[in-house]
Amino acid sequence: MLLPLEREYKLDAPPPLSPAQMSASIKRLQGAAPKTGYDDAAIESYQKFVALRRQGALQKGVRFQVCLPSYFNIGHWMVPEFRGEGSAIYEEALLRDMRALQDAIPHEDLAIQIDLAVDTAIWIGYEHTPPWFHEQPGELEQRRQYMIDHTVRMISLIDPDVEVGIHNCYGDLDHKHFVEPESLAVIAERGLRLFEKTPRRIDFFHVPVPLSAMDKLDSYFTSILPLLPKFAEHGTELYLGLVHPNDLEGTKKRIEAAKTALGDFDFGVATECGWGRTPSHEIASIMEISREVSEAVIPADD
């Protein structure tokens, strides 16, 4: 089911690059060893994490999570002429910076989450913005395989003693999604392919549970059942993104429906998406609801 966003976000396609412009741009980037900046931001933020832990605001055992978007979250904004060689340059920079942040942050403190958002739009063949990005006939499976291969390359660069997780998303622009999912079948399909290819354990796996799922919770949660054996085999923790602000009763209903569908398989709770676009006045409600419906997983310090 496709639902329009309340606000329209439109971009005009940029003028095409000439062959000479393309060549000059590629050459300049190849010689510059460009950075994504994710490593610098993570290393700076980690110092604040350490300071908070020293102050007692964070318990021992809490890890510092770095969230990294996959290539498609960036690459789909590239002009078509640049996506070939340009995407390879960007991916090299991303992998290089992943290595740098792991070299700088103690592994026992670190968790890396790979964010798959635009990937989901492209996986289902949705014509995502910007408007000059269109699926070509016969390319859907090729793009899906590229997504799997790219995500596996990211996973393979994460050291074994660093936790790694997957965040699955349908976007969260004004709490609206590019598609309102009917179930978790798409997430399960992609997840199964990732687990078949991953070179190491995936420590946690997050799935979104939007408010639009309320009238179909039973079928929504049962669509994730094919993944449970993989979770058990890998020791992967499942997190259901079913906490929504100012909706304690709805959150409890979603939890009960998940328990019914998943049986005795344990799961954690989370918000549907990250907090980057969450209005500040909703944060307190999210934290209060999360505390109300959760149990402690790390014992308090003596």
DASULMO-V871788 format. One line per field, one symbol per residue. phi: phi as a letter, one per 30 degrees, with the letter a starting at -180 (. if undefined). psi: psi as a letter, one per 30 degrees, with the letter a starting at -180 (. if undefined). A space follows every 10 residues. Layout:
phi=???
psi=???
This chain:
phi=.cbdddcccb bddddddded dddddddddd dchdcdiddd dddddddded dddddidbdd jdcdcccbdd eddcddddde dcdddddddd dddddddddd dddcceddcc bcccccceed ddeciddddd ddcbdceice ddddddeddd dddddddcde ccdbbcccbc iachhbbdbd ddacdddddd ddddddcdda dcdbbcbdbd dddedbdedd dddceededd eddciddcbc dcdbdhbddd dddddddddd dcicddbcca ddbdcecdee dcdddeddde ddcccdcbed dd
psi=kkkklekkjk kkklkkklee eeeeeeeeee ffillffeee eeeeeeeeee eeeefgfklk fkljkkkkkl effefffkke fffdeeeeee eeeeeefeee efffkkeffk kkkkkjdeee eeeggkjlll fgjkkkkffe eeeeeeeeee eeeeeffkle gkkklkjklg lhjhgllfkj kfageeeeee eeeefffkfl kjeljkkkjl fffegheefe efffeffeee eeefhkkkkk igjkkhieee eeeeeeeeee efbgkkllll lealgegkke ffeeeeeeee eegllkfjkk k.
